[in-house]
């Protein structure tokens, strides 16, 4: 049972890290190649929404697997502790992005109107850009935490 839990955690973290890498690499290409920022944003926003849903499932699997490890070993020390903290931070970043940031970005996107037509100094666009930078930083933090947790796997 302990080996299965470790495998679930390792697999989930690998999908998390790899999926985030694909998203980070794909975003600039999409926004460069698609002439409309509105269309590129809708497409990439949907990709991120679906990836967040996958990460929520992965979060559930990892939390359950960590509970199995705790129940079996009665401790979470050393590398297991680092892995647990990494999983916690990764899960927390995904919850924050999905439950707080993404809805706010949607609201700011709606208030901005068309990004193809809104001037760069549009106050709603400025607020959107500021929150978007924060969401990118939080995504990278979760990516880093998942990578640390993967590397710390006992």
C-alpha positions as a printed Julia matrix, in Angstrom:
154×3 Matrix{Float64}:
   0.0    0.0     0.0
   2.88   2.33    0.82
   4.47   1.74   -2.6
   1.16   2.48   -4.34
   0.8    5.74   -2.41
   4.34   6.79   -3.34
   3.66   5.94   -6.98
   0.45   8.01   -6.99
   2.32  10.98   -5.53
   5.22  10.65   -7.97
   2.89  10.28  -10.98
   0.72  13.22   -9.9
   3.71  15.48   -9.33
   5.24  14.5   -12.67
   1.99  15.38  -14.48
   1.8   18.66  -12.54
   5.39  19.66  -13.36
   5.22  18.52  -16.98
   1.81  20.06  -17.63
   2.92  23.38  -16.21
   6.01  23.3   -18.41
   3.83  22.77  -21.48
   1.57  25.68  -20.45
   4.52  27.99  -19.83
   6.03  27.09  -23.21
   2.71  27.29  -25.12
   1.5   30.7   -23.9
   4.02  32.89  -25.73
   3.59  30.87  -28.93
  -0.2   31.2   -28.85
  -0.13  34.93  -28.2
   2.52  35.46  -30.9
   0.89  33.32  -33.61
  -2.81  34.16  -33.12
  -3.43  37.68  -34.42
  -6.25  38.47  -31.97
  -5.34  38.83  -28.28
  -9.0   38.2   -27.46
  -9.03  34.87  -29.31
  -5.63  33.82  -27.95
  -6.78  34.7   -24.43
 -10.0   32.7   -24.79
  -8.15  29.65  -26.12
  -5.37  29.75  -23.55
  -7.79  30.58  -20.74
  -9.75  27.43  -21.56
  -6.56  25.36  -21.64
  -5.61  26.73  -18.2
  -9.11  26.13  -16.84
  -8.95  22.49  -17.9
  -5.43  22.07  -16.56
  -6.54  23.53  -13.22
  -9.32  20.92  -13.12
  -6.74  18.18  -13.75
  -4.55  19.65  -10.99
  -7.54  19.57   -8.62
  -7.91  15.84   -9.26
  -4.15  15.38   -8.83
  -4.37  17.37   -5.57
  -7.03  15.02   -4.24
  -4.99  11.96   -5.2
  -1.83  13.33   -3.58
  -3.57  14.32   -0.35
  -5.17  10.88   -0.07
  -1.81   9.2    -0.81
  -0.06  11.32    1.82
  -2.72  10.28    4.36
  -2.07   6.63    3.44
   1.67   7.19    3.98
   1.01   8.89    7.32
  -1.3    6.1     8.43
   1.25   3.47    7.45
   4.46   5.07    8.7
   3.0    7.28   11.47
   5.48  10.01   10.52
   6.38  12.42    7.78
  10.0   13.33    8.4
  13.09  14.14    6.36
  12.54  13.99    2.62
   8.92  12.98    3.15
   8.36  16.2     5.09
   9.88  18.29    2.26
   7.7   16.42   -0.21
   4.62  17.05    1.94
   5.33  20.77    2.21
   5.9   20.95   -1.56
   2.59  19.2    -2.22
   0.81  21.52    0.23
   2.21  24.66   -1.45
   1.43  23.34   -4.95
  -2.14  22.48   -3.97
  -2.62  25.84   -2.23
  -1.44  27.74   -5.31
  -3.87  25.85   -7.52
  -6.78  26.49   -5.17
  -5.9   30.2    -5.06
  -5.64  30.41   -8.85
  -8.87  28.51   -9.49
 -11.01  30.02   -6.73
  -9.71  33.58   -6.44
  -7.55  34.73   -9.33
  -9.3   33.15  -12.32
 -12.76  34.59  -11.43
 -11.24  38.03  -10.86
  -9.41  37.85  -14.17
 -12.69  36.93  -15.86
 -14.38  39.97  -14.32
 -11.54  42.29  -15.34
 -11.53  40.79  -18.85
 -15.26  41.49  -19.12
 -14.84  45.08  -17.87
 -11.95  45.7   -20.29
 -13.95  44.63  -23.31
 -11.79  43.81  -26.29
  -8.06  43.59  -25.63
  -7.61  44.11  -29.37
  -9.22  47.56  -29.06
  -8.62  48.69  -25.46
  -5.67  51.06  -25.15
  -2.78  49.94  -22.92
  -3.67  52.62  -20.34
  -7.3   51.47  -19.99
  -7.74  51.22  -16.18
  -9.43  47.8   -16.4
  -6.69  46.5   -18.68
  -4.04  47.85  -16.29
  -5.73  46.03  -13.38
  -6.03  42.89  -15.5
  -2.32  43.01  -16.39
  -1.33  43.47  -12.74
  -3.44  40.5   -11.62
  -2.19  38.46  -14.58
   1.41  39.03  -13.47
   0.45  37.83   -9.98
  -1.27  34.76  -11.4
   1.83  33.93  -13.42
   4.02  34.26  -10.32
   1.66  32.01   -8.32
   1.61  29.44  -11.14
   5.42  29.39  -11.18
   5.5   29.09   -7.37
   3.22  26.04   -7.56
   5.35  24.62  -10.36
   8.51  25.07   -8.3
   6.87  23.56   -5.2
   5.72  20.52   -7.2
   9.22  20.12   -8.67
  10.79  20.29   -5.21
   8.26  17.75   -3.93
   9.02  15.47   -6.87
  12.76  15.74   -6.29
  12.29  15.06   -2.56
  10.32  11.87   -3.14
  11.83   9.27   -0.83
